Each structure stands twice: as structure tokens, then as C-alpha cells.
Amino acid sequence: MTQLLQWLYPVFTGIIDGALAMLFHELGHIVMALMLGVRVKHVGLRWKGLYTVREAGPPGKNIVISLAGPAVNFILCFLLPYSFNFALANFCIGLGNLIPIRGSDGYRALYTTRYMAEDKAAKAAQ
């Protein structure tokens, strides 16, 4: 029984550290959206984890809000690590969300940046 508990302890602490990192990530999006005056519609939970639905807002604000979640994870990882596992969970969630795959923060920021560049080029051509 003792060996089972010794095996389960890191599993449960890893789950808790990951859940806290996800919570702080979403709080980063929510706080930044509210600071920039972009309405947050709701927060929910899916199989991938927590998510936030908000108005898109102007492109510049959209980029800042998209990158706020990973920024919070990296800040927690490097400035306030209470444990190695918590720091690692924050690093993985922050980095994973910057990968530009559909639905990620990195994809949103890259898509919005590209949209802004194309819009600027179209206006310059007129």
C-alpha cells in the first residue's frame, strides 16, 4: 500500500500543478481583456482544459490578450516557482499555447498579425 501511495503522490501533485497553471493562464487572458475593455462572454471546461470566450476586439488588443495567458505562465515559471513541477507545468502550458496550431494563442496572435500586415499593405496600395 505504501508503494502505491508513493507512486500516486507525484501523479496527483502533477495534476494539481497543471490545473493551477491552466487556471492562471486563463486568468491572464481574462484580466488583460478586462483591462483593455474587451468583453469576456464566458469561461468553460473542455477535454483540453479551461477556455475563455470573449469578443475579438480590435486586432492590436486581440494580440495582447492572446499572448497574456502564455506570458503569465512564463512569469510564474521564472519568477515565482514554488516547486520544480509547478514551474515545469507553467513552462509547458505557456510554450504549448504559443505553437501556431488552430485554436492556440500562438495561432491567434500570428493570424491577427498577418491580418494587420495585409490590411496595412492594402491601405498603402490605395
C-alpha positions in Angstrom: 0.0 0.0 0.0 2.8 2.4 0.8 4.4 1.9 -2.6 1.1 2.6 -4.3 0.8 5.9 -2.3 4.4 6.8 -3.2 3.6 6.3 -6.9 0.3 8.2 -6.8 1.6 11.3 -4.9 3.6 12.7 -7.9 0.7 11.9 -10.2 -1.8 13.9 -8.1 0.6 16.8 -7.5 1.3 16.9 -11.2 -2.4 17.1 -12.0 -2.8 19.9 -9.4 0.2 21.8 -10.7 -1.1 21.5 -14.3 -4.6 22.6 -13.3 -3.3 25.6 -11.4 -1.1 26.6 -14.4 -4.1 26.4 -16.7 -6.2 28.5 -14.3 -3.5 31.2 -14.1 -3.2 31.1 -17.9 -6.9 31.8 -18.4 -6.9 34.4 -15.7 -4.1 36.1 -17.7 -6.5 36.3 -20.7 -9.4 37.4 -18.6 -7.6 40.1 -16.7 -6.0 41.5 -19.8 -9.3 41.5 -21.7 -11.0 43.4 -18.9 -8.1 45.9 -18.6 -8.3 46.6 -22.4 -12.1 46.9 -22.3 -12.9 43.7 -24.3 -15.9 41.8 -23.0 -15.5 38.3 -21.7 -18.5 36.2 -22.6 -17.8 33.1 -20.6 -15.2 30.6 -19.2 -15.6 26.9 -19.6 -14.0 23.5 -19.4 -13.5 21.1 -22.2 -11.4 17.9 -22.6 -8.4 20.0 -23.5 -8.8 22.1 -20.4 -10.1 25.6 -19.5 -11.0 28.1 -22.2 -12.3 31.7 -22.4 -14.7 33.0 -24.9 -14.5 36.8 -25.5 -15.2 39.4 -28.1 -12.4 39.7 -30.6 -11.8 43.3 -30.0 -9.5 45.4 -32.3 -6.6 43.5 -33.8 -3.9 45.1 -31.5 -5.8 44.3 -28.4 -6.5 40.8 -29.7 -2.8 40.1 -30.0 -2.1 41.4 -26.5 -4.9 39.3 -24.9 -3.9 36.2 -26.8 -0.3 36.5 -25.6 -1.3 37.4 -22.0 -2.0 33.7 -21.0 1.4 32.4 -22.0 3.0 35.5 -20.5 1.5 34.7 -17.1 2.8 31.1 -17.4 6.3 32.3 -18.2 6.2 34.9 -15.4 5.1 32.2 -12.9 7.7 29.8 -14.3 10.7 32.0 -14.0 9.9 34.5 -11.2 7.7 32.6 -8.7 8.5 28.9 -8.9 7.2 27.4 -5.6 8.3 24.0 -6.9 10.0 22.5 -9.9 6.8 20.7 -11.0 4.8 23.9 -10.9 7.5 25.8 -12.9 7.6 22.9 -15.4 3.8 22.9 -15.8 3.7 26.6 -16.4 6.6 26.4 -18.9 4.9 23.5 -20.8 1.5 25.2 -20.9 2.9 28.6 -21.9 5.1 27.1 -24.6 2.4 24.7 -25.9 0.0 27.6 -26.3 2.5 29.6 -28.4 2.7 26.8 -31.1 0.7 28.2 -34.0 -1.8 25.4 -34.4 -5.5 26.2 -34.9 -7.2 27.2 -31.7 -4.0 28.1 -29.9 -2.9 31.5 -28.6 0.1 31.5 -31.0 -2.2 30.8 -33.9 -4.5 33.7 -32.9 -1.6 36.1 -32.5 0.1 35.1 -35.8 -3.2 35.2 -37.7 -4.1 38.6 -36.3 -0.5 40.0 -37.0 -0.8 38.7 -40.6 -4.2 40.3 -41.0 -2.9 43.6 -39.7 0.0 43.5 -42.2 -2.2 42.6 -45.1 -4.7 45.4 -44.1 -1.8 47.9 -43.8 -0.5 46.9 -47.3 -3.9 47.1 -48.8 -4.4 50.6 -47.4 -1.0 51.7 -48.6 -1.8 50.4 -52.1 -4.9 52.6 -52.4 
